[in-house]
Amino acid sequence: MQEALDLPPGCQDWRQTWPWPHALPHVVWRGVTFTADAMCEAAFAEHGIALPTGLGSAVAKRRAEFLAGRLCARDALRAVTGHAEVPGVAETRAPCWPAGTVGSITHSADFAAALAAPARHWQGLGLDAETPMPAARATRLAPQILTPRECDWRDRLPAEAQALFTTLAFSCKESLFKALFPLVQRRFYFQDAELADWQPEEGRVTLRLLTTLAPDWPADTPCHGQYVADPRRLLSVIALPQAHEPPRILERT
């Protein structure tokens, strides 16, 4: 088990063990829960984390989730590189990871987490946490999140599984964006990828690109991931290994 994080008041370590069913070699995970009202402004200076100018007037929760996410990222990077570095903030507001590393940060409600890994092993990592959608919200948002094929898939599921499917698709597509955007430097949206495979008993998913995002990332490229869900949150991860050959193209059925 990893050592406990050095955390400010109002922030607690969460599940130090790897949360997904299958390990990802060389990838380090950190997660915390936090109480925004209990995290004071002094914690930024005490922990050596600069508050971005754009967050100076943000509400306490937004500042707290930024701090919690950066604390997770710094500790994950320390485990990967031996140096306690804090990712900067790009113009796109995405984290800027130190040279030679890749990673991802997420926060949802009272939870924040980060992944980091050496870039020689992984091209990109995407991490997302979501509160499971209630059935009514999932039904309302499904047309924005799901492709027609995914809608057909959802409609064939038992009623009690449909909201989970929509939450899963949303989260996995968020993770995919975080993993791929640094590589393709192009924004893409929910209709540009879809779930091609879902194995609930294994906690595995595969997304298929529906749009060519770059020469190395053509339409029909598969992107593999994992998820874990409980009543409070769903965590998804998309991990893109360093490829030594062109990615296998999925045939559409």
N, C-alpha and C positions, 0 to 999 in steps of 0.2 A: 504494500500500500504506500502511496506517495505521502510525503510530509504535508502537514496541514498548511494552508496558505496563511500568510501574514495579512490579516484583514482588519479593517476599522470597525468600531462599534456599529451595530446595525447590519452587519454582513456576516453570513455564516457559510462554512464549507458545505457543499452538497454532494453526496455520493461520490466519494473519491475514486471508486472503482469505475472502470470503463462501462458505460451504460448500455451499449449496443450488443447484440448477440455475438458479433464476430469482430475480432481485433483487426486493426489496420496497422501494419508494421511501421514503426518509426513515428507514428502519430501520437501526440500527447493531448490529453483532455483535461480541462479544469472547469468546474461549475460551482456557483454559489447561489444562495438565496439572500435577499436583502430587504430591509425595511427602510424605505426612502426617508421617512420623517426622522429616523434615528441616525442617519448618516450626515455628519456636519461638514461644512465647507472646508474646515481645516484638514480634513482627511486627504484632500487632493495634495496639498503641500507636504503633509506628513508622509505620504506614500510616493512622492516624487512624480506625480501625474499632473500634467498641465491641462487645465480646462480650456477647450477651444473657445475662441472669441464668440463664435456663434451660439454657444451654450451659456454665455454669461447671464442672460436674462431668461433662460429656460426655467421651467417649473422644477421643483425639487426632485420629482421622480425621474425626469429626463436626465438631470445631472447625476443622480444616483446610479441609474442603469449604465451610463457612460463610464463612471468610475468602476463599477463592479465588473463590467466587461473588460476594461483595460487591465484590472488587477488579474483577471483570469488569463488574459493574453500574455501579460508579462511573466506570470509564473510558468505558463506553458512554454514560452520562448526560453526561459532560463533552463528548463529541463532539456530542451532541444539543443541549445547552443552553449549553455554555460554562462550566458550573459542575460541579466534582467533588463531587457529592453522593452519599451512601450511602443506599440505601433502608432505612427502618426496618422494624420487625417488628410486624405487627398481632396482635390477640388470636387470630386464626385461624392465626397463624404464617406467613401469607403476607407477601411484601414490601409495604411501603408506598411507592409511587413518588411523587416530588415532583409538586406540582400542575402540570398541563399536560403530563405525560408518562405513558406507559404502558410496561410492560416485563415481562420474565420472566427467572427464574433457574433453572438446573438443575445437578445434579451427579450423577455416576455413576462408581463405582470411583475412578479417579485423575484424573477429568476434571470441569471446571466451566465454565459458560458463561452468558452473559446477552445479552439483546436489550433495546434501548430505542428509543423513537420519540416524536415529538410527538403528543399526544392529539388535535390538530386533524386529523391524518391517519388515525389508527388508534384504534378503540374499545378494542381489546384485543389482546394478543400472548400466545401460549403457546409455551413452549419445553421440550422434554424430550429427555434423553439416556438411552439404555438399552443395556446389554450384550445382544447377540443371544441369545435363549434357546436352549439345547440342545433337541433334539427331544423328549426325554422330559419336560422341564419344561414346554415349550409344550403338549404333549398334556395334562399334568396340570392346567394352569391355564386352558386354553381355555374350559371351561364357565363360569368366573367372568368371563372377559374378553369373550368373543364372544357376540353374540346368535344365536338360531337361524339367521337368514339368513346371518350371517357364518360360522357353523359349516358350513352347506351349501356356501358359497363356498370355504372352506378345503379341504373334503373333495374338491372337484373339481380342486384344484391338484396338481401333481406333488409327491411326498413331500418332495423337497428344498426346496420353497418353503413348506411349511406352517408351519414354525417361524418363518420370516421374517414371514409373514402375521400370525401371532399376536403377535409382537413389535411389528410395525407398528401393529396395532390398539390394543394396550396403550399404546404411546407416543403415538399420535395422540389417544387419549382423555384421557391425562394432559395433553397440550398444550391440548386443548379446555377442560378444566376450568380450567387456569390463565388462559386467555384470557377465559372467560365468567363465572367466579365473581365477579370484581369488579363485573360488570355486573348480574348477576341476584341476587347475595347469597343464593344458595341452593345447597346441596350437591346434587350429582347423581352418578350412578354409571355403571359400564361399560354397563349395560343401557339407559341413557337416550340412547344415541347409537350409531350404527353406520356402518361404512364403506359409502358409497354408490357410490364410484368410486375405482379404483386404477389409475394409469397408471405402471407401473414404468419404462418407457423415458423418461418425462418427469419422474419423481420427484414426481408430483402425487397428491394424495388429496383426496377430498371426504367429509366426515362429514355425516350427516343426524341431526337431533335426533328422537328418538322420544317425547319428553316436552315439554310446554309448560313452559318454565322461567320465563317472564315474558311480559307482553303483547307486547313487541317480539321475543321469541324463542319463537315457537310451534313445536309439533311439525312436522316435515318441513322446517324451515329448513336450508339447506345451509351448511356452514362449510368453507372451502377451506384447504388446507395443502400443505406440501411435506415431503419427507424425503430423507435421504441415508444410505446404509448401507455399512459395510465390516465385515470380520470382528471388529473390536474394539468398534464402537459403531454405534448407529442414532440419528440426530438428526432429530427432527420439529419442525415449527413450524406453528402455526395462527395466521393473521393475520386480524383482523376489521376491515375498513376502516370509516371513518366513512360511514354510509349516508345518502344523500340521498333515498332512497325505500324503501318496505318491501322486505325481502329476498324473493327469489324462492322460492316454495314448490316442493319437489320432489314429483313424483307417484311413488307407490310402484308397483312392478311386481311 
